Amino acid sequence: MIRLILAIFKMAGISFLIALLLGGAALLFWNAAGLLSVGTPWASDVCSMSKTLCHHPEYLAYAGGVMLIVAVGAKLGSLANN
């Protein structure tokens, strides 16, 4: 039982970290898409890697939101077991 609770705590932390990373990536692609018309070199490099994410950074934001919900659910689930 203790191992299960510790695993859920770890899952909540990892899910929160993934949510932050996805949110940061969404912000990066959103900023790059805005600066692409100006001709910023790093923005063209970022958008050349993934045109879909550059045109639709909300896909990453949606995934980050889902992972945040998973993290909160895992944390609440672990608190309910105590």
C-alpha positions as CSV (number, residue, x, y, z in Angstrom):
1,M,0.0,0.0,0.0
2,I,2.8,2.4,0.8
3,R,4.5,1.6,-2.5
4,L,1.3,2.5,-4.3
5,I,1.0,5.8,-2.6
6,L,4.6,6.7,-3.3
7,A,4.1,5.7,-7.0
8,I,1.0,8.0,-7.2
9,F,3.0,10.9,-5.7
10,K,5.7,10.3,-8.3
11,M,3.1,10.1,-11.1
12,A,1.7,13.4,-9.9
13,G,5.1,15.1,-10.0
14,I,6.1,13.7,-13.4
15,S,2.7,14.6,-14.9
16,F,3.1,18.2,-13.6
17,L,6.6,18.4,-15.0
18,I,5.3,17.1,-18.4
19,A,2.5,19.7,-18.3
20,L,5.0,22.5,-17.7
21,L,7.3,21.3,-20.5
22,L,4.3,21.1,-22.9
23,G,3.2,24.5,-21.9
24,G,6.7,25.9,-22.4
25,A,6.9,24.3,-25.8
26,A,3.6,25.8,-26.8
27,L,4.8,29.2,-25.7
28,L,8.0,28.7,-27.8
29,F,6.1,27.7,-30.9
30,W,3.5,30.5,-30.5
31,N,6.3,33.1,-30.1
32,A,8.2,31.7,-33.1
33,A,5.1,31.8,-35.3
34,G,4.7,35.5,-34.4
35,L,8.3,36.4,-35.1
36,L,8.6,34.3,-38.3
37,S,7.2,37.2,-40.4
38,V,9.9,39.5,-39.0
39,G,12.6,37.1,-40.2
40,T,14.1,36.1,-36.9
41,P,16.6,33.3,-37.5
42,W,15.8,31.2,-34.5
43,A,12.1,31.4,-35.3
44,S,12.6,30.1,-38.8
45,D,14.7,27.3,-37.3
46,V,12.0,26.4,-34.9
47,C,9.2,26.6,-37.4
48,S,11.2,24.6,-40.0
49,M,11.4,21.7,-37.5
50,S,7.6,21.4,-37.1
51,K,5.3,23.5,-39.3
52,T,2.2,21.9,-37.8
53,L,3.2,23.0,-34.2
54,C,4.3,26.4,-35.5
55,H,0.9,27.0,-37.1
56,H,-1.1,25.3,-34.2
57,P,0.8,25.7,-30.9
58,E,-2.5,25.2,-29.1
59,Y,-2.1,21.4,-29.7
60,L,0.7,21.4,-27.2
61,A,-1.2,23.6,-24.9
62,Y,-4.2,21.2,-25.0
63,A,-1.9,18.3,-24.2
64,G,-0.3,20.3,-21.3
65,G,-3.8,21.0,-19.9
66,V,-4.7,17.3,-20.0
67,M,-1.5,16.4,-18.2
68,L,-2.2,19.1,-15.6
69,I,-5.6,17.5,-15.0
70,V,-3.9,14.1,-14.7
71,A,-1.4,15.5,-12.2
72,V,-4.1,17.1,-10.1
73,G,-6.2,13.9,-10.2
74,A,-3.2,11.8,-9.2
75,K,-2.5,14.2,-6.3
76,L,-6.1,14.2,-5.1
77,G,-6.2,10.4,-5.5
78,S,-3.1,10.0,-3.3
79,L,-4.5,12.4,-0.7
80,A,-7.8,10.4,-0.7
81,N,-5.9,7.2,0.2
82,N,-4.4,8.7,3.3
